[in-house]
Amino acid sequence: MNQKDRIALVTGAAKRIGRVIAMSLAKRGCHIVLHYNSSVGSAFATAEELKSYGVKVLPIQADLRRPEQIEAMIEQAVTHFGGLDILVNSAASFVRADLQSMTLDVWNEILAVNLTAPMLCIKYAAPVLLRQESGVVINICDLYSELPTPPMLAHGVAKAGLLNLTRALALELAPRVRVNAVIPGVVLPPDDASAEYLARTADKNLIKQWGNPDQVAQAVLFLIENDFMVGEALHVDGGESLAWRLRHVIRDPA
């Protein structure tokens, strides 16, 4: 798909990976629907920067825990631009909670943002994407979808569900809409990360270094542009999803 003058909705586009994805799409000529929730200042600063690439930008505030706000967001985007070609589900929450500390409210909120919201975004956007006959959906998962970690219990379950949703909807919406996923590894350290944390985390992948959000955006662009990619989950993780094998190799003592 050529992205010139296409309409792309990116959730969580005010900051972090979502922002970089939106910037990459704008550089290719996409008009952007910039979803944000509470990051008002960042959203409008990002919108101004996006406009510098000569594209149209529509910021929309929506709480993705609220289904009616998701539906309204899609409706507003389609009404404003007259259509929708690309949906990137990038918004996510990262809440730590294991089984013993988990409450039902926390569980439901984590799944609402990381699994239910992407499903509803696709559900409400699907009729429009299907009419375009060349729609694209990209879901941003992460390694917790494949490598469960007890402190990220609900998050991992939600992202595993999102990965399954990607493949299920690839089957349901093909051939007119292609659904794929990107699975980033360590690409954006916390603001307060120590040098020891950065080194220890990088050591978990095969190339022993951090990635960056631009590399995730490159993967998103590849999946949009390559019309023969459907139902795929593209890892951008420096080989971390394979590196665990090296830590568990049983070596011959001889």
N, C-alpha and C positions, 0 to 999 in steps of 0.2 A: 504494500500500500504506500503510495506517495502521500506524504503528510501535508503538502502545501494546501492551505485553506480547509483542512479537515477540522472538525470540532472535537476536542479532547476534554473530558472531565477527569481531573486528578483529585482524589480525596486526600486530605492531609497535606495539601500543597503549599501551605504557608511556610513550612520549615522542613529541615532535615531532608530525608531521601525524596519525599514527595515534591519538595521545592525544586530539587535538582532535576527530577524527571520532567516537571512542568517546564523548566528552563530549556531542557534539551528538545522538547517537543516544539516550543516556541521558536527556537533557532531553526527548526525545519519548516516553519511556516504554519504551524497549527495554531488555531484560535483556542484559548484556554478557558475552561470553567474551573475556577480555583476554589475548591472547597476548603473551609476552615471551620473550627469550632470556637475555641476561646482565644486564639492567637490573632486578635484583630490587627494590632500594629504590624506584626510580621506579614500578615496576609496582604495588607494594602501596600506595604513596601515591596513585597514580591510582585504584586500586580503591576506596579509602576515599572519595575525592572523588566517584566515580561513585555510590556507595551513598547519598550525600547527596541524590540526586535520587529516592530511593525505589525504586530498581531493584535486582535481584539481579546480583551480579558473581561470575564464576568466573575467577580468574587461572590460566593454564596456561603453564608453561615448556616450550619446545620449541626445539630447534636445527633450523631449517628446511633445513639442509644434509643432514639425516638423514631419509630418507623414512619410516622406521618411527616416528619421533617425530611426524611430521605425521599419519600415520594414527592414532596413539594420541591425539593432541590432538583430532581430530574425534570419535573414539569417546567420549572422556571428556566432551566438550561435549554430545554428543547424549544420553549416558547421564544426565548431571546434569540437563539441562533437559527431556529428553524430545523434543527436536526441534531444528531449526535453520531459520531463515527468511532470514537475511541473512549473506553472507560478504563482507567487505571485505579484499582483499589489499593491505595498505599497507606491510608490512615490505619493506625494501630495503637494499642495501649500495651505497656509492658509492666504488668503488676506481678510482683513476686508473692507466691503463697503456695505452701505445700498442703497435703491432705489435712494434717492436724490443725493448721491455722486457717483453713478455708472456711468461709461462711457461704451460705447460699447466695446472699446478695452479691458478694465479691465474684463468685463463680458466674452468676448470671450477667454481671456487668462486663466481665472479661469476654465472655462468649458473644455478648451483644455487639461489642465494638469490632472484635477480630474475626467473627464468623457470620453472625446474623446480618450485620450491616452490609458486608460485601455481597451476600446473597440477595438482599433486598435491592441494593444498587443495580445488580444485574437484572433482577426480576422487573424492576420498573423501567430500566433502560432497554430491555430486550426487544419490545415491540418496535421501538425506533431503530435500533441497530439492525434488526431483521429487515426493515423496510429499505435500509441503505444497501443491503445485499453485499456489503463488504465490511461489516463491523468487526471490531477487535476488542477483546477484554483481556487485560493483564492483571493478575492477582499477585501482590507482593507477599510471599510467605517468608519463612525464615527457617534456620536449621532446627529449631525446636519442633518443627512439624515432623522431623525424621529422627531426631536424637533427643528423646525425652529426658527432662531434667526435673527432679522432684520440686525444687523451689519455683519452677515455672509451670506447674501442673496444668492449670486451666488454660494458660496461654498456649502451651504445646498442643493440648487437645484441640483448641480452636484453630490453630494453624494447620494441624493435621487434617481437620475437617475442611479447611479452605483448600488444601491441596486436593483432597478427594472431590470437593465441589468443582474445582477446575476441570478435572477429568470427566466428571459426570455431565457438566454443562457443555464441554467440548463435544460430547456425543449428542446432546440434545439440540444444540443450536447450530451445528454444522449443517450444510456447508456455508451458509450466509454469514455466520458469525464465528470467528475463530477465538477460542478461549485458551490462554496459556498462563503460566506462572513463572515468576523469578524467585529464586531462593538465595538471598544474600547471606554471606557470612559476616565477619567482623569488618565493617566498612565505616562505622561512625562511633568513635569512642565517646564515653561520657565526658562532660566538660571538666569534671574533677578527677579524671583518670590519672593515676600515678605512673611514673616511668616503669615501675615494677609490674603494674597491671598490664600496661601496653605490651611489654616484652613477653609476659607469661601467656597472654591471650594470643599473640601472634605465633607463639611456639606451637599452638595446637593445629595449625594448618601446614600444608606441605611446603609452601614457599617461605614460611617463617616471617610473614609481614602482614600488615593491615592492608585491606583494600580501601576504596573510597566510593562515595555515592555516584560519581561520574561513571564508574564501571558498571554499577547497577543500571543507571540510565541507558548506557550503551546496550545492555542486554534487552531492556524494554524496547528500544528502537529497533533492534534486530528482529524481535518477535513481531513487531508491528509491520516491518518492511517485508519480511519473508513470508509470502503467502502460502508456503507449503508447511509451515509450522502450526500445529494444532494439537492441543491436549498435552503439551510438553511442560516440563518443569526444569528451567534452566538454572543451574547452580552458578553462582558468582561468589565463591567462598574460599578461593585459594587451595582447594582440595581438602578442606576441613571435614567434609562429609565422608571422605575416605581415610583420613589420617588416623582415625581411631583404630583402624586395622593394624597399623604399625605398632601401636601401643599394646596390642594384644596378640602379637605373633608369638607362637610357641617355638622357640629355637631349639634345635638339636644340641644337647649338651656336649656331644662329641665334637 
